Amino acid sequence: MMNVDELEYGLRQLDQIHLRLEWILSGKISVPSQKLGLIVSDIRAFLAVSTILSLQFQKDVDTALSKIDLLVYDWLADGAPWSTDEMKQAMCGFRQIAALIEKEQVRVRACLSSKE
């Protein structure tokens, strides 16, 4: 059973990740390939330690991240910036993750409301 503190903390983490993705997807900030790889790492770390996330959410985000992982591994192997096509693939994956986070935020907020 999750308590209010766990739900609030997890929701703040979801909000922070979602905000970072929104900045990237909106084009408000330009992010080089290596920084996108760091965001993937941050999301994976959150999935690994969070106690509030639904199993379906974790599975769906992991699937979306695995597509981006291939691009990150390629970048690590050759160090070359992503091509336009690779960047489009990564943005598609990040859009999918942002949509999944929005749904999970709704679920967590509902859990939080029921606890208050």
N, C-alpha and C positions, 0 to 999 in steps of 0.2 A: 504494500500500500504506500503510495507516494504522499509525502506531506506538502504543505503549502510552500515551504522554503525550497524544496527540490523543484517543484513546478515553476515557481517564480524564477529561480536561477536558470533552469533549462529554457524557459521562455525567453529570458534575456539573451541567452546564447543563440537561440534560433533567430531572434530579432537582429542580432549583430551580424550573423552570417548572411541573413537575407539582405540586410542593408548593403553589405559589401558586394553581394552579387548584383543588386539593383544599380549600384554605382557603375559597375563594370558594364552591365547590359545596356544602361542608358547612354553609354558613351561619354559620360561626364568626366571620366578619368581614363587615361590611356595606360594600359597595363601590359608590360612586356611578358613574354612567355614564362620566364622564370617566376614571376610574381603569381601568375595563375597557378603554377605548380604548387606554390606555397599555400594558396587558398584551398587547393585540393587536399593538401596535408592537414590543414586546419579542420576541414570538414570531417575528414577521416578520424582525426583525434577526438573530435566532439562525439562522433558516432560510437567510438570505442568506450568512452567514459560516461556518457549520459545514461541516466536511469529512467528518464521520462518518455523516451521515444517509443512509438509503436514498432513492433517487429516488421510490419509491412512497410512502414516508412523507411526503416533502416535498410531493408532489402531493396526497395526501389531506388533509394539514393545510392546504394552501393553499385547497383547495375549502371546507373547513369555515370557514376564516377569511374567505373572500369573503362568506359569509352574514352574519357578524358585522360585516364592513366596512360593509355597507349600513346597519346600525343606527348605527354610529359616524358615518358621513357624514351621516345624518339628524340626529344629535345635534349635530354641528358646524354644520350649517346653521341649526338653530333654537334650539339651546342649552337646549331643554327636557329635563328628566329623562325617561328611558325610561318608557314605560307598562309596566304589569304584563305585557302580552302581549309587548312588545319585550324585556323582561328575561327572560321565559321562553324566547324565541327565542335570546337570547344565551347563556343557561345551557345550552340544548340543544347549541349549537355548542361551548361550552367542555367539556361532558361528552364530546362526540365527540373533541375534541382530546386530552383527558386519557386516553381509552381508546387512542387512537393512540400517545400518548407511552409508555404502559405497554408496548405491544407492541414499540416501538422500543427501550425500555430493556432488554428481554429480549434482543433481537437484539444490541445493543451489548455487554451483559454477556457474552454467548456469545463474541463476537469477542475481548473482553478476556481471557476465560478461555483461549481458544485461543492467545493470545500469551504467556501467563505460563508 
